[in-house]
Amino acid sequence: MSKLEQYGHNFQVKVLSTLIKDKEFLQQVADIVSPDFFDNEANKWIIGKTLEYFNNFRTTPTMEVFKVEVDKVKNEIHQVAIKEQLKETFRSTKSPDLEFVKQTFLDFCRNQTLKSALLSSVDLLEIGNYEDIRRLIDNALKAGVEKNLGHDYIDEIEERYKEEARNTIETPWKEINQLLSGGLGTGDLGLFVGNPGGGKSWALVALGGHAVKLGYTVLHYTLELSDVYVGQRYDAFFTEIPVNEIKIHKSTVKEELGNLRGKLYIKQYPAGKANVNTILAHVDKCRGQGIEPDLIVLDYADLLYTRNGKEKRDKLDDIYTSLRGLATELKIPIWTASQSNRSAARDSIIQGDQIAESYSKIMISDFAISLSRRTEDKENGTGRFHIMKNRYGADGLTFDALMDTSTGKINFTSRIHNEGNQSPDGAGFTGNERRNLQRAAENIFNF
């Protein structure tokens, strides 16, 4: 058959959804897909407009684009049918069989292209035009090959400025969201640094909990605390009831959880028994059950293991490099945490040169923030957050904060102006930090 009706309605919806949302796949099949492959006029219109938009702007159309185009349709019945189909298409989420759908559709398009080339060859054969036959068949066999060569800077300007160009997930703190241009983005690695017992794990709970409130699906991996206790911390965060009292407020917890828009899954691994591949395998398992994560929280990366026989510093370099690669591969942001060294316990602000073991953690991360809480801070419920690194804006800034480590509630109160700690060029690192980071770079790349 020359139409997709043999695969059913749901299959066609998944194909449309993928073509609209997956630019790389659309790029791969744009030259071999035809609106005539689909079995109703609404689907034909949608794929036609998708191909037209892609050919003009080299990216996928948004819902706003479709709204403008639908308004141009004069036939009211056709317009209603298109709107209903678009709603179903944009609501379609990633399913476990998506790779199968893409491969089946690709094979279908290739078969149709080759069939068309063979039929056209009949006329060429009669006049003995063998060179055109060869070229026609060769082009048909090459159809649908992967074409992504990277971001075409000249032709893909629309891709850079479309709303979805950098999907971000907000943090609970507007000051950080402003510095990150919205929050941690697709493929980014965010790092919290602090002293033992300083509240890093609570900060991670606040990040994960806030994302759940916004409607995102969060995977929280714990390598230090039990999954049950981490769950109780989330209960405390959502209800603002201290974690040591939460057990007697189960009814309140149930009521509050019923109002959450997102999903949360907490997975525990023993320290030193899981690596980045373990995390990837679990994500694949979640996706296989229809759970598509939007954010990963890992408490914390230093407790992952690597099989190489290197020194601890080099092992940590490998772990963080792999974790950054995982964020890129999964196309979702990852937050994790790390310890500061002993000297940081005496300082009111934890600088970049006070991270434990490996300065490369900061270099590899897209955003790094420290949390300093001395004894008096723990007594007074205060702390200081220092922006150690930020790929998307200013760093070197320090903020005072109020922090309740019984509920995970953290509020930034004011910015500390401490220009004396910044380097002369204003880049946000002290001279000592910059020298240490340079040494770390030389050690990594052996230049």
C-alpha positions in Angstrom: 0.0 0.0 0.0 1.1 3.6 -0.7 -0.5 5.1 2.4 0.0 4.8 6.1 -3.5 3.8 6.8 -2.3 0.2 7.1 -0.6 1.1 10.4 -3.6 2.8 11.9 -4.6 6.2 13.3 -2.4 6.1 16.5 0.7 5.3 14.4 0.1 8.3 12.2 -0.4 10.6 15.2 3.0 9.5 16.6 4.6 10.1 13.2 3.2 13.6 13.0 4.2 14.3 16.6 7.7 13.2 15.9 8.1 15.2 12.7 6.9 18.3 14.5 9.0 17.9 17.6 12.2 16.2 16.4 14.1 18.4 14.0 16.8 15.9 13.3 14.3 13.3 12.2 12.4 15.8 10.1 15.6 16.8 8.4 16.3 13.1 7.7 13.0 12.4 5.9 12.1 15.8 4.5 13.1 14.9 1.0 11.2 11.6 0.9 8.0 12.2 2.9 4.8 13.3 1.1 1.5 14.5 2.4 -0.1 11.9 0.2 1.2 9.2 2.4 -1.4 10.1 5.1 -5.0 9.0 4.8 -7.0 12.1 5.8 -7.0 15.8 4.7 -6.2 17.2 8.2 -3.0 15.0 8.4 -2.1 16.0 4.9 -2.5 19.7 5.7 -0.3 19.4 8.9 2.5 17.5 7.2 2.4 19.9 4.2 2.7 23.0 6.4 5.5 21.2 8.4 7.5 20.6 5.3 6.9 24.1 4.0 8.0 25.7 7.2 11.1 23.4 7.5 12.1 24.2 3.9 11.8 27.9 4.6 13.3 28.2 8.1 15.2 24.9 8.6 13.5 24.1 11.8 10.2 22.6 13.1 7.1 24.7 13.4 5.6 25.7 16.8 2.0 25.7 17.9 2.0 29.4 17.4 3.0 28.9 13.7 0.1 26.5 13.2 -2.4 28.8 14.9 -1.5 31.5 12.3 -1.8 29.1 9.4 -5.0 27.4 10.6 -6.7 30.8 10.7 -6.1 31.1 6.9 -8.1 28.0 6.2 -11.4 29.1 4.7 -13.4 25.8 5.0 -14.7 25.8 8.6 -15.2 22.0 8.7 -11.6 21.5 7.5 -10.4 24.0 10.0 -12.1 22.3 12.9 -10.6 18.9 11.8 -7.1 20.4 11.6 -7.4 21.9 15.1 -8.5 18.6 16.6 -5.7 16.8 14.9 -3.2 19.3 16.0 -4.4 19.1 19.7 -4.0 15.3 19.5 -0.6 15.6 17.9 0.9 18.1 20.4 -0.6 16.1 23.3 1.1 13.0 22.1 4.0 12.1 24.5 7.0 9.9 24.0 6.1 6.3 24.1 8.2 3.1 24.5 7.7 2.2 20.8 8.8 5.6 19.4 12.0 4.3 17.9 10.0 1.5 16.2 7.6 4.0 14.8 10.4 6.2 13.4 12.2 3.2 11.8 9.0 1.8 10.3 8.0 5.2 8.9 11.5 5.7 7.5 11.4 2.3 5.8 8.0 3.1 4.4 9.2 6.4 2.9 12.3 4.7 1.5 10.2 2.0 -0.1 7.9 4.5 -1.7 10.8 6.5 -3.0 12.5 3.4 -4.5 9.1 2.3 -6.0 8.7 5.7 -7.7 12.3 5.5 -9.0 11.7 2.1 -10.5 8.5 3.1 -12.2 10.2 6.2 -13.7 13.0 4.0 -14.9 10.7 2.1 -17.3 10.4 5.1 -19.6 14.1 5.8 -19.4 14.8 2.1 -20.2 12.8 2.3 -23.4 14.9 5.2 -24.8 18.2 3.6 -23.5 19.0 6.4 -21.0 21.0 4.2 -18.7 22.9 7.0 -17.0 19.7 8.7 -15.8 18.4 5.3 -14.6 21.6 4.7 -12.6 21.4 8.2 -11.1 17.7 7.8 -10.3 18.2 4.5 -8.5 21.3 5.7 -6.6 19.5 8.8 -5.3 16.6 6.6 -4.2 18.9 4.2 -2.3 20.5 7.2 -0.6 17.2 8.7 0.4 16.5 9.1 4.1 20.1 8.9 5.3 21.0 10.9 8.5 21.8 14.5 7.4 22.6 16.3 10.7 25.9 18.0 10.2 25.5 20.3 13.2 23.9 23.7 13.6 24.0 25.6 10.3 24.8 29.1 11.6 23.7 30.9 8.4 20.5 29.0 7.5 19.2 28.1 11.0 18.8 31.5 12.6 15.1 30.6 13.4 16.3 27.6 15.4 18.4 29.8 17.7 15.6 32.2 18.4 12.6 29.9 18.6 11.1 29.7 22.1 12.1 26.1 22.6 15.7 26.7 21.5 16.9 26.3 25.1 14.3 24.6 27.3 14.9 25.5 31.0 13.5 24.3 34.3 13.2 27.0 36.9 14.9 26.8 40.3 13.0 27.9 43.4 15.0 31.2 43.4 14.3 34.0 41.1 17.9 35.4 41.5 19.3 32.1 40.1 16.7 31.9 37.3 17.7 35.4 36.2 21.4 34.5 36.1 20.6 31.3 34.2 18.2 33.0 31.7 15.3 31.0 33.0 16.9 28.0 34.8 19.1 25.0 34.1 18.6 24.0 30.5 18.5 21.0 28.3 21.8 19.0 28.6 23.2 21.2 31.4 25.0 20.0 34.5 24.4 22.1 37.7 26.6 21.6 40.8 26.0 22.5 44.4 29.2 22.7 46.6 29.2 22.8 50.4 30.5 21.5 53.7 29.3 18.1 55.1 25.9 18.7 56.8 25.6 22.1 55.3 22.4 21.6 53.5 23.4 20.5 50.0 20.9 17.6 50.0 18.1 19.9 51.1 18.9 22.3 48.3 18.7 19.4 45.9 15.3 18.4 47.4 14.2 22.0 46.9 15.2 21.9 43.3 13.5 18.6 42.6 10.4 19.6 44.6 10.0 22.9 42.8 10.2 21.2 39.4 7.4 18.7 40.5 5.3 21.6 41.6 5.7 23.1 38.1 4.5 19.8 36.5 7.8 18.2 35.5 8.8 14.6 36.0 11.8 14.3 38.3 14.1 11.3 38.9 16.0 11.7 42.2 18.9 9.3 42.7 20.2 9.0 46.3 23.6 7.4 47.0 23.8 8.6 50.6 20.4 8.7 52.3 17.7 6.1 52.0 14.9 6.5 49.5 12.3 6.4 52.2 14.0 9.2 54.2 14.5 11.3 51.0 10.7 10.8 50.4 10.0 12.2 53.9 12.2 15.2 53.1 10.1 15.9 50.0 7.0 15.5 52.2 8.4 18.2 54.5 9.2 20.4 51.5 5.7 20.2 50.0 3.8 20.6 53.3 6.3 22.8 55.2 6.0 20.5 58.2 9.4 19.7 59.8 10.7 16.4 58.7 11.1 15.1 62.2 7.3 15.6 62.7 6.1 14.5 59.3 5.2 10.9 60.4 2.2 12.2 62.5 0.9 14.3 59.6 0.3 11.6 57.0 -3.2 12.8 56.1 -1.8 16.3 55.4 0.9 14.8 53.2 -1.7 12.8 51.2 -3.8 15.9 50.7 -0.9 18.0 49.6 0.5 15.4 47.2 -2.9 15.2 45.5 -2.4 18.8 44.4 1.0 18.2 42.7 1.2 18.6 38.9 4.3 16.6 38.3 5.8 13.2 39.1 8.7 12.2 41.4 10.6 8.9 41.4 13.3 8.3 44.1 15.8 5.6 43.4 18.4 4.5 45.9 21.8 3.0 45.1 24.6 2.1 47.6 27.5 4.5 47.6 30.2 3.2 45.3 28.0 0.6 43.7 26.5 2.7 40.8 28.0 4.5 37.9 26.8 6.8 35.1 25.8 3.7 33.1 23.7 2.5 36.0 21.8 5.8 35.9 21.4 5.6 32.1 20.0 2.0 32.4 17.5 3.2 34.9 16.4 6.1 32.8 15.9 3.7 29.8 13.8 1.4 32.1 11.7 4.4 33.1 11.2 5.4 29.4 10.3 1.8 28.6 7.4 2.1 31.1 6.2 5.4 29.6 7.9 7.6 32.2 9.8 10.5 30.4 12.0 12.4 32.9 12.4 16.1 32.6 15.0 16.6 35.3 17.6 14.4 37.2 18.7 15.1 40.7 21.7 13.1 41.9 22.8 13.2 45.5 25.6 13.0 44.9 28.1 12.5 42.0 31.2 11.9 44.1 29.7 8.7 45.4 29.5 7.1 41.9 32.3 4.8 40.9 34.4 4.3 37.8 36.4 1.2 37.0 39.6 2.8 36.0 42.7 2.5 38.3 43.5 6.2 38.4 43.9 8.4 41.4 40.8 9.7 43.0 41.0 13.1 41.4 41.2 11.6 37.9 38.3 9.3 38.7 36.2 12.3 39.7 37.2 14.0 36.5 35.9 10.9 34.6 32.7 10.8 36.6 31.8 14.4 36.0 32.7 14.3 32.3 30.5 11.2 31.9 27.7 12.9 33.9 27.9 16.0 31.7 27.8 13.7 28.6 24.7 11.9 30.1 22.9 15.2 30.4 23.7 15.9 26.7 22.7 12.5 25.6 19.4 12.5 27.5 18.7 16.1 26.6 17.6 16.9 30.1 19.3 19.0 32.9 21.1 17.3 35.9 21.6 18.7 39.3 24.2 17.2 41.6 26.3 18.1 44.7 29.9 17.9 45.9 31.9 18.4 49.0 34.1 21.4 49.7 37.5 20.9 51.4 38.3 21.4 55.0 39.5 24.9 54.8 36.0 26.0 53.6 34.5 25.2 57.0 36.2 28.4 58.4 35.1 30.7 55.6 31.9 32.6 55.3 32.0 32.2 51.5 33.2 29.0 49.7 35.2 29.9 46.7 36.0 27.8 43.6 39.5 26.8 44.9 37.9 25.2 47.9 36.1 22.3 46.2 37.3 18.9 47.4 39.7 16.7 45.3 39.2 18.1 41.8 38.8 21.6 40.4 37.7 20.1 37.2 34.2 19.6 38.6 33.7 23.3 38.2 35.2 23.4 34.8 33.0 20.6 33.5 29.8 21.9 35.1 27.6 24.6 33.3 26.6 26.2 36.6 28.3 25.8 40.0 27.1 27.4 43.3 28.4 27.0 46.8 26.5 27.0 50.1 28.4 28.1 53.2 26.9 27.5 56.6 29.1 27.9 59.7 28.0 26.9 63.2 26.3 30.2 63.8 24.5 29.9 60.5 23.1 26.6 61.5 21.9 28.1 64.8 20.4 31.1 63.1 19.0 29.5 60.0 21.2 31.5 57.6 23.7 30.8 54.9 25.5 32.3 51.9 25.2 31.2 48.3 28.1 32.0 46.0 28.0 31.7 42.2 31.3 30.0 41.3 30.6 29.5 37.6 27.9 30.4 35.1 28.0 29.7 31.4 24.9 31.8 30.8 25.6 35.0 32.7 27.4 36.6 35.5 29.3 34.7 38.2 31.2 35.7 41.3 28.0 37.0 43.0 27.1 36.1 46.6 23.7 36.1 48.3 22.6 35.9 51.9 19.8 33.4 52.5 17.4 32.2 55.1 17.4 28.4 55.3 15.2 26.0 57.2 16.8 22.5 57.1 13.7 20.9 58.6 11.6 21.6 55.5 14.1 22.6 52.8 12.7 26.1 52.5 15.4 28.5 51.3 14.9 32.2 50.6 17.5 34.5 49.2 17.4 37.8 51.2 20.1 40.1 49.7 23.2 40.2 47.6 26.5 40.7 49.3 28.7 43.2 47.4 32.2 41.9 47.8 34.1 43.2 44.8 37.4 42.7 46.6 37.2 39.0 46.1 36.8 39.3 42.4 39.5 39.3 39.8 40.5 42.6 38.1 38.8 41.6 34.9 35.5 41.0 36.7 35.1 37.4 35.5 34.0 36.3 38.9 37.0 34.2 40.0 39.6 35.3 42.5 43.2 35.2 41.4 43.8 32.1 43.5 40.8 30.4 42.0 41.9 31.2 38.4 45.4 29.9 39.0 44.0 26.6 40.5 41.6 26.2 37.6 44.4 26.8 35.1 46.5 24.1 36.8 43.5 21.8 36.7 43.2 22.4 33.0 46.9 21.6 32.4 46.6 18.4 34.3 43.5 17.2 32.4 44.7 18.0 28.9 48.4 17.5 29.7 49.5 20.5 27.6 
